[in-house]
Amino acid sequence: MGSFLSFLRTPKVVVFFVVSVLMVAADQAAKQAVVHHIKYLRGSVEVIPGFLAIVHTKNPGAAIGLFGDLPTNVRLAIFGVFTVVAVGVILSFLWQLPARDRFQSFTLGLIFSGAIGNAIDRAFYEKHMVVDFIRVYTEHEGISGFLRQHFGTNEYPTFNIADSTIVVGVALFLLRYLFLDDSKEGGDKKEAEELAREGAE
């Protein structure tokens, strides 16, 4: 029990918890504001004219509408399994991190908050759909024409804060894990010894 409590007090867990709570709160607050102040599929607030706008759409599926055509019960079961597995993997990574690895715990907090933020939508919002509101597009004549010709659209699929935290978190985690992790065996051993000493206190 003492060892587990010591684990909860480590810098990595504190950073993970703070990032997760703040980003879930930001995601849900933004969605609530959009739902209550922007008309569904009609309203739009231009942030950067010709590039960025806040809109109100709902996505029954995952990224780019994946699984959106499936029956509701099947869709919820699939996303439920995905969420449980994702949370398990994230917590497993967190457990294995050195006690003072704040950067990777920050990235895991971002990913975790994104998974939880969209799971809340599917559990409680109307028709179990995710609220999306960030629209990135272009009206530049040359670029817009090229995109329409080759991709059929001049805009990126509308997304939300939870989607963004997942993408940014995964990108940063992989960048650090694959290219910037300069930890050595001795460093890992030192972290383990520090954690053991903290648990004994």
FENVENHU-V777307 format. One record per pair of residues at least 4 apart in sequence whose C-alpha atoms are under 6 Angstrom apart, sorted by the first residue. I is the first residue (numbers start at 1). J is the second residue. Records with the same first field share a line. If there is no record, write none. Layout:
I=J + J
This chain:
3=199
6=199
8=13
10=99
11=100
12=99 + 100 + 101 + 102 + 105
13=17
16=105 + 106 + 109
19=109
20=109 + 113
23=113
24=113 + 117
25=29
27=161
33=37
34=38
38=43
39=43
40=56
41=56 + 57
44=54 + 55
45=53 + 54
46=53
47=52 + 53
48=52
50=138 + 139
51=136 + 137 + 138
52=135 + 136
53=135
54=133 + 134
55=133
56=133
57=132
58=129 + 130 + 131 + 132
59=129 + 130
60=68 + 129
61=65 + 66 + 67 + 68
62=66
70=75
76=80
79=83
82=86
98=191
102=106
107=169 + 173
108=112
109=113
110=165 + 169
111=165 + 166 + 169
113=117
114=162 + 163 + 165 + 166
117=162
121=125 + 130
122=128 + 129 + 130
123=128
132=158 + 159 + 160
133=159 + 160
134=158 + 159 + 160
135=158
136=155 + 156
137=154 + 155
138=144
139=144
140=144
144=154
147=151 + 153 + 154
148=152 + 153 + 154
165=169
166=170
169=173
173=177
174=178
175=179
176=180 + 181
177=181
183=187
